[in-house]
Amino acid sequence: MPAIAQDSETGEVLMLAYMNEASFRETVATGQAVYFSRSRQKLWRKGEESGHRQTVEQIFVDCDADTILLKVRQSGVACHQGYRSCFFRQLTPRAGKADEAVELADLCDMHLRQERLVDPDSVYRSP
């Protein structure tokens, strides 16, 4: 299931990841965010390489019971690219560009809204 991590103090959305039953059980048991990496097909304990952990303070489920919301206390950055949140880019629609002949990449301008806080090469090992 999709799992949204949200800063418990500020309400800022930090990231979206996925959980399976095993990752959910471990999250509940330990109070630390554990996700399921779909690309690696294994459990991903947030911060196991970087040290940037998420302590879970509250767990919510949506009305359809198909999305989890974790309210967390973030240690370090949430984004593997070194930003506080994975949502560090803002898209601004360009006026008059909505017709189907326009390439998707030309519909919006993209702006960085956060500064990189951590050099990813300094905290992540090469595979």
C-alpha positions as CSV (number, residue, x, y, z in Angstrom):
1,M,0.0,0.0,0.0
2,P,1.1,3.6,-0.5
3,A,2.4,5.2,2.7
4,I,2.8,8.9,3.1
5,A,5.3,10.2,5.6
6,Q,4.3,13.6,7.1
7,D,6.2,15.7,9.6
8,S,4.3,15.4,12.8
9,E,5.1,19.0,13.9
10,T,4.9,21.0,10.7
11,G,2.5,18.9,8.6
12,E,5.0,19.0,5.7
13,V,4.6,16.0,3.4
14,L,8.1,14.4,3.4
15,M,7.8,11.4,1.1
16,L,5.7,8.6,-0.4
17,A,6.8,5.0,-0.2
18,Y,5.1,1.6,-0.1
19,M,4.4,-0.8,2.7
20,N,3.6,-4.5,2.7
21,E,2.3,-6.5,5.7
22,A,5.9,-7.3,7.0
23,S,7.0,-3.6,6.8
24,F,3.8,-2.5,8.5
25,R,4.2,-5.0,11.3
26,E,7.8,-4.0,11.9
27,T,6.9,-0.3,11.9
28,V,4.2,-0.9,14.5
29,A,6.5,-3.1,16.6
30,T,9.6,-0.8,16.5
31,G,8.1,2.7,16.1
32,Q,10.6,3.3,13.3
33,A,9.4,3.7,9.6
34,V,10.0,0.5,7.6
35,Y,8.9,0.4,4.0
36,F,8.9,-2.2,1.2
37,S,11.3,-1.3,-1.7
38,R,9.5,-2.3,-4.9
39,S,12.7,-1.9,-6.9
40,R,14.8,-4.1,-4.6
41,Q,11.9,-6.4,-3.5
42,K,12.9,-6.2,0.1
43,L,12.2,-4.3,3.4
44,W,13.7,-0.9,3.6
45,R,14.3,0.4,7.0
46,K,14.3,4.2,6.6
47,G,17.8,5.5,7.5
48,E,19.6,2.1,7.6
49,E,22.3,3.5,5.3
50,S,22.0,7.3,5.7
51,G,21.1,7.5,9.4
52,H,18.1,9.7,8.4
53,R,15.4,7.8,10.4
54,Q,11.7,8.4,10.8
55,T,10.3,7.9,14.3
56,V,6.6,7.1,13.9
57,E,4.4,9.1,16.3
58,Q,0.9,8.4,14.8
59,I,-0.5,6.0,12.1
60,F,-3.6,6.7,10.1
61,V,-5.4,4.9,7.3
62,D,-7.6,6.5,4.7
63,C,-11.4,5.9,4.3
64,D,-10.8,3.1,1.7
65,A,-8.2,1.5,3.8
66,D,-5.8,1.5,0.9
67,T,-3.3,4.3,1.9
68,I,-1.3,4.7,5.2
69,L,-0.3,8.1,6.6
70,L,2.6,8.1,9.0
71,K,3.1,11.2,11.1
72,V,6.8,11.1,11.9
73,R,9.7,12.9,13.6
74,Q,12.3,13.1,10.8
75,S,16.0,12.8,11.8
76,G,18.1,14.3,9.0
77,V,16.5,14.6,5.5
78,A,13.7,12.4,4.1
79,C,14.9,12.6,0.4
80,H,17.6,10.4,-1.0
81,Q,18.7,13.4,-3.1
82,G,19.6,15.3,0.1
83,Y,16.5,17.5,0.5
84,R,14.3,17.7,3.6
85,S,11.3,16.5,1.6
86,C,11.0,14.5,-1.6
87,F,8.6,17.3,-2.8
88,F,11.2,20.0,-3.3
89,R,10.2,21.0,-6.8
90,Q,7.2,23.1,-7.6
91,L,5.5,23.1,-11.0
92,T,3.9,26.3,-12.3
93,P,1.5,25.9,-15.2
94,R,2.3,28.0,-18.3
95,A,-0.5,30.1,-19.5
96,G,-2.3,29.0,-22.7
97,K,-0.3,25.7,-23.0
98,A,-3.0,23.1,-22.1
99,D,-3.9,21.9,-25.6
100,E,-3.0,18.4,-26.6
101,A,-0.5,19.5,-29.2
102,V,1.9,20.7,-26.5
103,E,4.5,18.3,-25.1
104,L,3.9,17.5,-21.4
105,A,7.4,18.9,-20.5
106,D,6.3,22.3,-21.9
107,L,3.1,22.6,-19.8
108,C,4.8,23.8,-16.7
109,D,7.9,25.5,-15.4
110,M,9.8,23.8,-12.6
111,H,11.3,25.6,-9.6
112,L,13.4,24.3,-6.7
113,R,11.6,25.3,-3.4
114,Q,14.2,23.8,-1.0
115,E,17.9,23.8,-0.6
116,R,19.9,20.6,-0.7
117,L,20.9,19.9,2.9
118,V,23.0,16.8,2.4
119,D,25.3,15.5,-0.3
120,P,23.8,12.1,-1.2
121,D,27.3,10.8,-2.1
122,S,28.4,11.4,1.4
123,V,25.7,9.2,3.0
124,Y,24.8,6.4,0.5
125,R,27.0,3.6,-0.5
126,S,27.3,2.6,-4.2
127,P,25.4,-0.6,-5.0
